[in-house]
């Protein structure tokens, strides 16, 4: 299973907040001994150099929808030989965006008369708005998408639809009926059509089954088996004295079982099939009275026909004409019991519903991202997702906070590291630089530096000031004011920067 790393999620948020494209450029393949399970916290680093077996450019990319993109790597028979069990996607800034742990896979190349293998790996990424962020404008081709799950889903939906109609089992006419051959222990299973577990089964010719030493039962074991190219119904006939529940076999195929006949000790057959052709029967529900039988049995007032002709045969119930008026529905004060139409219910609700305000509860529209960022609309509500769009942070000594887009997307960073002023001379000046944890996407507005003691009163002996700054680093110089220690001074420099 693949996952987006925490670093990849941060990179996506930063790129979306800055309105910049995310450019995923390479597949990284590695063979890691003792790989284990994927990390639940999604914190993943690039493998050690000795474990990486290939670093290959993306062959093709495409979008599935606005929130899904797929990256493909095609390796022909000139690539190899190596094994890999780890796949990573990285961008043009060498950030590890996503990772997949897979069973160990071998890639071989052609050597002499020994052919290698060709291989394609597809990596699907799902993230809100990722198609726009990656600037992918070409739809994914069919070979880039695994349709197996969808095809299996279609088969299962059809099976469940049949199950809704025919229940666990149903048969048409004499289809799959068990009939004894004279007084022998051989029985015919007649041709015809039936449904078991929602799977359509067609017995095209009479089959025979031996039932020795009855009493026993005859069962059908039905499964839908095949591969991505086609599936077919597989039927096995079982004759024994056991009960057979549904089960899943070692290959993952579901089996549905139904008992179609009981064979008594004397060899006689009891047909247990449920007939599917319900409407074809003259009296499909013989346990109930027919219309004519009801008239004959219960005729104190002239039968059912006379009953239905009465002006108000059920005065205890409301008439269709006794419906509430629009005025009463909108007023909502009448206590007279009447029936309500869907239109009257809608009119009553509309009379009660009003627009929400600071003092009135009601319906309010949700703001779009653009309306949230504009900070001018006072009539819509803001969802947490819109409010936090673009926000990210790294809670560490070398960390940052990226404010949401509606707050300008400002980035505040703190960076610290130990440095040395190597000269012991008073008034000596030395230049240093400090890289930012997160490069500013657009511009840096301000940087400041402070020195903290390292146990030798460096903050009293040294001063520091920013000289230049850029989107990736802050440059500063230290000035030695005094000091009794010979040699250089080690100090901790703390740089605060703000930009966008």
C-alpha angles and dihedrals in degrees: 000000000000127000139184110244122233088247090050092049090050091049091051091050093048092048092047091047092050094042090238127138122252108227112201105192112164146042114218116203121194139173107216119186113228092008095171125179127339113267113261091213092053092230105145132162130202109273121257113278091248091058096050110097100175140011106192134172119249109266098203141346134195142164126253095187137330091289101037132063130173128213121199134201119195118195117187127199092279090071120084170345104204144101123229137185100170128066124187135181118212132182132226090273090058092249113150102235104176140000138198128196111211138172112276108281127193123222115192132181130215113270116183109307093345107097121220126214133261118224139185123194120193122197118196117201122195119194132138109271094356094140091061093041093053091042090226109161101169118089117236115262121236094253089060094060128070106225095180095100092048094049091049088049091054091052091049094048090052091048091050091048090054090046090055089056104036101025118212094332140355135165136201118232112313094340112144091358114156113230126179120236101232110291096329129112090245119100132191123227103208124226121257145093132293143156124234120180088347093303117124112229124190119196100200096184138019112277127198130221129187116226108190125181099009150220090099140129133238116227136184118222107199129183137163108232139170140084139275091294097056145337129211137189112259117200128191123186115219126192116186143105097261133103114243121204124190114275145174117240129221091269092056097253116142116231123204119198133196133175111235101175145010118217113206125217090263091052098255116145127229110199108223098175119125112227116235099195093083098153093052093066120096091221109014092173106043091164089072130067118254121232091261092047090052092053091049096046100040109032108134092128102032101286134275093309092059090045094056092047093056115112094232110005092167108039091167089072130069118258121237088246093057095086127142117259124239091247092053091045093053094042093050095199106101117109096193112119110241137150120262128219122211089251092055092049090052091049091050092051092047090052090055099041118089137165116276122245137167090281104027127065114223146106119331131180122235116243122242121234090257092052090048092050092048092061091207105099116094098171103066133063125238121228121220089247093056092043092052098042108138095009119137139144145185113216101207140103085266097043147127146205121220108200120220118272092252088060091054098268091264116177121214116191137185119197128178136180140154116258136175132228096210100191121082093197119115113246091018115149126207130182126227139172134212122200117222118243090228119026111235107248095212116009144330116241105186141355130189132183134206130182123223125201119260093196096285105082090256092157088062095044099041137044128193137200136180113254104178137350137198138177090273106035148008120230121206142165132225123217122202108223099175141321141162098216115102117231126012132337125234115214141167113244117204117195123192116193135178129192144116 
